[in-house]
Structure formats: C-alpha cells, structure tokens
C-alpha cells in the first residue's frame, strides 16, 4: 500500500509540474514490487487515492477517476505521506496559483461532455466515518485556493464566452451570437452569472462559469447567492464546469437549480448577534 501511494504521488507531482510521464510504465514497475497484485487491483487503489485526495482538498490525477469505499488504512497511509511530502506540497501550491491564459480554439466540437453521475453522498447515513475524523488528516484546501485564482477564473469565462459565440454561429444564429455578453466584465460581479447567452430559440441562457485545471470530478465552490439565483432562474440558469483547462479544456453543463445535480456542503456560516 505504501509503494502504491508513493508511486501515485510521484505521478501527481510530475503532472502538477507539467512534466510528461507514462501511467502504464509506472504501473508495470510498481507491480514488480508487489506480490500477487493485478493491473485492475492497482488501478482501483489509484482511484481510491484520488477520492481521498479530494476529501483533503488536494488535486488528483485526472486519469484515475475517484472511487470511494476505501480502506481506513489507505487513508492513513495517504495522510502520513502528505505530511512528509514537501515537494508535492510546493508543486501543488505553485500549480493552483499559476496565471492562466485563454486558449485559441477555432472549433469547439467535442468540447461538451456528460456531467459526472450523482452518487449517494459519501457522508450519508450508511457512510464510513473514518476519513473526516482521522487524527492523521492534513487538509490543505488546494482546490479552494485554485477557486480563488482570479486569472484562471477570468480565462475560463472568456473561454465559455467564445464557445457560446461559436455554438450559436454554428447553429445559424449569427445575430444571437453577436449579442452574447460577458456580463461579469461589462456589468461587474455579483449578478449570479458570468455570461449572458441564448438558446437557439432566442431565450436567455444565463451562465455561471466554474473553471479548474484538474479533473472532471474536482469539486467546485458556489456562493449561496449563486445557488439561490439558480433556483429562482431555473429555466434559464446554466452552470458550465470547465475542467482540465490547462491541458485540453472541456466542459459539462448543469441546467437549472444546482442542487438538483450535485450534493451541496455548507462550508461557511455567518455568526450574528442580532
């Protein structure tokens, strides 16, 4: 288990640093050091590690889709490794703070994917309790730090703005394409959405953009106002989740009230005295 975690962390550090590596070569080398383990067993363990890293606010290797129901021992091994691995710490911090630029794309075909399936909440009534209670846990919140990267957020909005113009033009709606507006730029933040676009029938499409450089299943952060707005404007509200932005940007769409598509965890409360 320690060898598997060490190998995963090596690949993750390379990925965050923008360096190339080969997952198959890593897996074959790892299997030589393990007794009676299969490719499938190693793949599953890597997916378990991805799930643990998300719980602790770390990015994960996008090729290893997070898989829950992991062993408590694996969680402890990952947590211990995180405390000792200063190189991963530094690399992750640099990755989430790095400025971003809007890529030049002329053809957005095959950009949109299906959203992740909504699974039973990992913190439901029948869920294991070891992960979030562990004394070994070291939460760094790199995912929330990335969400505060204004350069990345702005580049993602511009990317969606260009995509919407392309989508409407490709559908033969040139006049609507000309009316697409990057409202967080033209009118300021705080409207509850970032881009005003249109369906092909001319109805409003109000788009809130959430961008990450990491994988499709990376959690996103959304304000109470944005959640309330998605409910009150459910017929026109769309959340566009842009992922793997620095490598090969794609997106998925959540239409209507956000809480109809994903579990919302309250992370911040306001303490008032009146």
C-alpha positions in Angstrom: 0.0 0.0 0.0 2.8 2.4 0.8 4.5 1.6 -2.5 1.3 2.3 -4.4 0.8 5.6 -2.6 4.4 6.6 -3.3 4.1 5.8 -7.0 0.8 7.8 -7.2 2.3 10.8 -5.5 5.3 10.7 -7.9 3.0 10.7 -10.9 0.8 13.5 -9.4 3.9 15.7 -8.7 5.0 15.2 -12.3 1.6 16.1 -13.6 1.3 19.2 -11.5 4.7 20.3 -12.6 3.7 20.0 -16.3 6.1 17.1 -16.9 5.3 14.0 -19.1 5.1 10.5 -17.6 3.6 7.2 -18.7 1.0 5.6 -16.4 1.5 2.1 -17.9 5.2 2.2 -17.3 4.6 3.3 -13.7 2.1 0.5 -13.2 4.3 -2.2 -14.6 7.3 -1.0 -12.4 5.0 -0.9 -9.4 3.7 -4.4 -10.0 7.2 -5.8 -9.9 7.4 -4.7 -6.3 4.0 -6.2 -5.3 3.0 -9.8 -4.6 0.1 -11.3 -6.4 -1.5 -8.0 -7.5 -3.2 -7.4 -10.8 -3.4 -4.3 -13.1 -7.1 -3.9 -12.1 -6.2 -4.0 -8.4 -3.6 -1.3 -8.8 -6.0 0.8 -10.9 -8.7 0.6 -8.2 -6.2 1.5 -5.5 -5.2 4.6 -7.5 -8.8 5.6 -7.9 -9.3 5.2 -4.1 -6.3 7.5 -3.6 -7.9 10.1 -5.9 -11.1 10.0 -3.7 -9.0 10.5 -0.5 -7.1 13.4 -2.0 -10.3 15.2 -3.0 -11.5 14.8 0.6 -8.3 16.5 1.8 -8.6 19.4 -0.7 -5.8 18.1 -3.0 -5.9 17.8 -6.8 -5.8 14.2 -8.1 -4.6 12.5 -11.3 -7.3 13.1 -13.8 -6.9 9.7 -15.4 -7.8 8.0 -12.2 -11.5 8.7 -11.6 -12.2 9.0 -7.8 -13.6 5.8 -6.2 -14.9 5.8 -2.7 -15.3 3.0 -0.2 -11.6 2.8 0.5 -9.9 1.2 3.5 -9.2 3.2 6.6 -5.6 2.0 6.4 -5.2 3.5 2.9 -6.5 6.8 4.2 -3.9 6.9 7.0 -1.1 5.9 4.6 -2.1 8.8 2.2 -2.4 11.3 5.1 1.0 10.3 6.5 2.6 10.6 3.1 1.1 14.1 2.6 2.6 15.3 5.9 6.0 14.2 4.8 6.0 15.1 1.1 7.0 18.7 1.0 7.8 18.5 -2.8 4.2 17.7 -3.6 3.1 20.5 -1.3 5.2 23.1 -3.1 4.3 21.8 -6.5 0.5 21.8 -5.8 0.7 25.3 -4.4 2.5 26.6 -7.5 0.0 24.8 -9.8 -3.1 26.4 -8.2 -1.6 29.9 -8.1 -0.3 29.8 -11.7 -1.8 32.5 -14.0 -3.9 31.3 -16.9 -4.5 32.4 -20.5 -7.5 31.8 -22.7 -6.5 29.2 -25.3 -7.1 30.0 -29.0 -9.6 27.5 -30.3 -11.4 27.8 -33.6 -13.5 24.6 -33.5 -15.2 23.7 -30.2 -16.7 20.4 -31.5 -16.5 17.5 -28.9 -15.9 20.1 -26.2 -19.0 19.2 -24.1 -19.2 16.0 -22.1 -21.8 14.5 -19.9 -21.6 15.6 -16.2 -20.4 13.2 -13.6 -23.2 10.9 -12.2 -24.7 12.0 -8.9 -23.7 9.3 -6.4 -25.1 8.8 -3.0 -23.4 11.3 -0.7 -20.2 9.9 0.8 -21.3 11.4 4.1 -24.7 9.7 4.1 -26.2 7.7 6.9 -24.5 4.5 5.9 -21.2 6.0 5.1 -18.0 5.1 6.9 -16.8 7.7 9.4 -13.0 7.2 9.4 -12.0 9.7 6.8 -13.1 13.0 8.2 -12.5 12.2 11.8 -8.9 10.9 11.4 -6.3 12.4 13.6 -3.8 11.9 10.7 -5.8 14.1 8.2 -3.9 17.1 6.8 -6.3 19.3 4.8 -4.5 21.8 2.6 -7.5 23.1 0.6 -5.6 23.4 -2.7 -8.9 23.1 -4.5 -10.4 26.1 -2.8 -7.1 28.0 -3.3 -7.4 27.3 -7.0 -11.0 28.6 -7.0 -9.6 31.9 -5.8 -7.2 32.2 -8.7 -8.8 35.2 -10.5 -6.7 34.7 -13.6 -7.9 31.2 -14.1 -11.5 32.2 -13.4 -11.4 35.0 -15.9 -9.7 32.9 -18.6 -12.4 30.2 -18.1 -15.2 32.8 -18.5 -13.6 34.1 -21.7 -13.3 30.6 -23.0 -17.0 30.0 -22.4 -17.9 33.4 -24.0 -16.0 32.3 -27.1 -17.6 28.9 -27.1 -21.1 30.4 -26.9 -20.5 32.6 -29.8 -19.2 29.6 -31.8 -22.2 27.4 -30.7 -24.8 29.9 -31.9 -22.9 30.7 -35.1 -22.6 27.0 -35.9 -26.4 26.7 -35.4 -27.0 29.5 -37.9 -27.9 32.1 -35.2 -25.4 34.8 -36.1 -27.5 37.7 -34.7 -27.8 35.9 -31.3 -24.1 35.2 -31.4 -23.4 38.9 -31.7 -25.5 39.5 -28.5 -23.6 37.1 -26.2 -22.3 39.2 -23.3 -19.5 38.6 -20.8 -21.5 40.3 -18.1 -19.0 39.9 -15.3 -16.7 42.1 -17.4 -19.3 44.6 -18.7 -21.5 44.9 -15.7 -19.4 43.6 -12.8 -19.6 40.6 -10.5 -22.5 39.8 -8.3 -25.2 39.2 -10.8 -25.3 35.5 -10.1 -23.9 34.6 -13.6 -20.9 35.4 -15.7 -22.1 35.2 -19.4 -25.4 36.0 -20.9 -26.1 33.8 -23.9 -29.1 32.4 -25.7 -30.8 29.2 -26.7 -31.3 28.9 -30.4 -34.9 29.9 -30.0 -33.8 33.3 -28.5 -34.5 32.5 -24.8 -31.9 33.6 -22.3 -29.2 31.3 -21.2 -27.6 32.7 -18.0 -24.3 31.0 -17.5 -22.2 30.8 -14.3 -18.7 29.5 -15.1 -16.6 27.4 -12.8 -13.1 26.5 -14.0 -10.5 24.1 -12.8 -7.2 22.9 -14.2 -7.9 19.5 -12.7 -10.1 16.5 -13.4 -13.8 16.3 -14.2 -14.8 15.2 -10.7 -13.0 18.0 -8.9 -15.5 19.8 -6.5 -16.4 23.4 -7.2 -17.3 26.3 -4.9 -20.5 28.2 -5.3 -22.0 31.0 -3.2 -25.4 30.9 -1.5 -26.4 33.8 -3.8 -25.5 31.8 -6.9 -27.4 28.8 -5.6 -30.5 30.9 -4.8 -30.2 32.5 -8.2 -30.0 29.1 -9.9 -33.3 28.2 -8.2 -35.1 31.4 -8.9 -34.0 31.4 -12.6 -34.0 27.6 -13.1 -35.5 27.9 -16.6 -32.5 29.9 -17.9 -29.7 29.2 -15.5 -26.8 27.0 -16.6 -23.6 26.2 -14.7 -20.7 25.5 -17.1 -18.0 23.4 -15.4 -14.8 23.8 -17.3 -12.1 21.2 -16.4 -8.6 20.2 -17.4 -8.3 23.8 -18.5 -4.5 23.9 -18.9 -4.2 20.6 -20.8 -7.3 20.0 -23.0 -10.2 22.1 -21.8 -13.7 20.6 -21.9 -16.9 21.3 -20.1 -20.1 19.9 -18.9 -23.4 21.7 -18.3 -25.7 21.7 -15.3 -29.1 23.3 -16.2 -31.4 24.7 -13.6 -31.1 24.6 -9.8 -27.6 23.5 -8.9 -28.7 21.3 -6.0 -30.6 19.1 -8.5 -27.3 17.9 -9.9 -24.8 17.7 -7.1 -24.5 17.5 -3.3 -24.0 20.9 -1.7 -22.0 21.0 1.5 -22.2 24.2 3.7 -18.7 25.2 4.4 -19.0 28.7 5.9 -21.6 30.1 8.4 -22.1 33.7 9.4 -22.2 34.2 13.2 -24.6 37.1 14.1 -25.6 38.6 17.4 -28.9 40.3 16.3 
